[in-house]
């Protein structure tokens, strides 16, 4: 199985805190990590490689320090990694990002499956996966929580997708792109051997000159959308009434009265 | 990847932009003038905080798109599964109607399905002036390819100015494909939409960084302006069955043999109320200390006739399945009543529930952030408070 995993390096948003006075993000000391959803994508690719043989190639687009995310993926067990980095890629929105990733995947050549996380925790869009699939004119299966079967000879995959009503069982032909949710597996930790390999591995850096891309369609220039304003959200005006009473029972009674008075419970 | 331009004579070295940068790309390092590293992605978060307007991003060259004005009208995709429309679509119709009135234009609904004429009529009752109905067995259940290509053809033929889709799993799957085909802008998971005075552009407001910041996004030179919008953000409109509208039948663009995917089954979790649609949600977090803790949550939810939610901590610990997770990486909910038990209320959790009508917090830590957004609270041990509340409500509701 030839698998390609698209990952993104993100600030760990669970570590991001707000300065209550200035209302700004406190970024100091916030580590950069592999987007958590992408670690499930890496893990799933590795598990199927272990079953079926083949190769897992991890790619990312980002600044030079995104190399660290690729090294971590290699430490987990990925065979190869490629960094797409060029000032010309900067400021890309989801359209331009998908366009650039798709160009890199074409250059890599043959693949059976592309794995992505369902969304990145900084942008939260979930659009790059479908964008890459559409650029490459292959099928997409998003929000996958289980790959039930994968048959390379018959070029068939069967998955369960997490949808609002439950789980949808879908069959598709290969090659295709899947985006995974975190129910799918438990990502492994890097091994000592893997970490050693990740220190030595050569990770090529591809710039716009290495890819067949139209310069008008990459980076900020190629992006149809533009961020025009960023602000911290207004705090919800909860004037919290704390139930004060002698005992827990009385507190609960008080709260029950309040809730019934709201006429929400029927 | 530094895109940011710094006016050296305007920068006072005050450092406000350092805090605003989500990527840690800015520093002073003892210098008087701010320095930008390669971590800069050109997101623009620092630009408005600079008191001396020393920071800017390069102006984007205007693409010459001569027929921008030929794109008119507001469109909404009506999501259906096996002949049942999903409520998120009617919320979109309500919001689409408001935007269409502001733009003095028509609201069009796109209904793709099989034997789905009743959904087209429903769309008109909710406010659509026109419905494109593509009725075909290949469209009975949602699949990316036949749906995306069909919408792409409709857009190319009729050229809408604005196209809204619900940010459900299907809506996000579809919108990403359609916008890519059309080479136009798509903003995911919006929580606010406005028409900008003067330019008449769609201002698309969405949370990013787990709800830590709100970004306003524009799509100036491409059409349609596409957005997916979160569930429960906009009010459900009231249907008016006397409202008149036109149903236009269109043809699908793919034959069954050209479609490479098959939907084999839909496995629905039985005996569970789906948190996405629940009016009342009782959620548990880290404070439950283990999977057994959810028994208390289930009991309270049962008395209230509500669904069971959970924080990421509880899901990550394996105490309850991911389908129950509320928050940034789970589901966005907007129930009438949200009861948070043993949930501290991190910003990521708040991002998924802060628009609930009434929020109740039960937590032993009076400093927990959840109390800052709650309407009612009890500071105490949830293992005694929750059962007491269940009993108190049971008594009053005669259950």
Interface residues (C-beta under 8 A of the other chain):
Chain A: X11 X13 X14 X16 X18 X19 X22 X24 X25 X26 X27 X28 X30 X36 X37 X62 X63 X64 X65 X85 X87 X89 X90 X91 X93 X94 X95 X98 X119 X121 X122 X123 X124 X125 X126 X127 X128 X129 X130 X131 X133 X134 X135 X139 X140 X141 X142 X143 X145 X158 X160 X161 X162 X163 X164 X165 X166 X167 X168 X169 X170 X171 X172 X173 X181 X182 X183 X220 X221 X223 X224 X225 X226 X227 X228 X229 X230 X231 X232 X233 X235 X236 X238 X239 X240 X241 X242 X243 X248 X249 X251 X252 X253 X255 X256 X258 X259 X260 X262 X264 X265 X266
Chain B: X1 X2 X3 X16 X18 X19 X20 X21 X22 X23 X24 X38 X39 X40 X41 X42 X43 X44 X45 X47 X48 X49 X57 X58 X60 X61 X81 X86 X143 X144 X145 X148 X168 X169 X170 X172 X173 X175 X176 X177 X179 X180 X181 X183 X184 X185 X186 X187 X188 X189 X203 X207 X208 X209 X210 X211 X212 X213 X214 X215 X216 X217 X218 X219 X220 X221 X222 X260 X261 X262 X263 X264 X265 X266 X267 X268 X269 X274 X276 X279 X280 X304 X305 X321 X322 X323 X328 X329 X336 X337 X346 X347 X348 X350 X354 X357 X358 X359 X360 X361 X366 X371 X372 X373 X374 X375 X376 X377 X378 X379 X380 X381 X384 X385 X388 X389 X391 X392 X393 X395 X396 X397
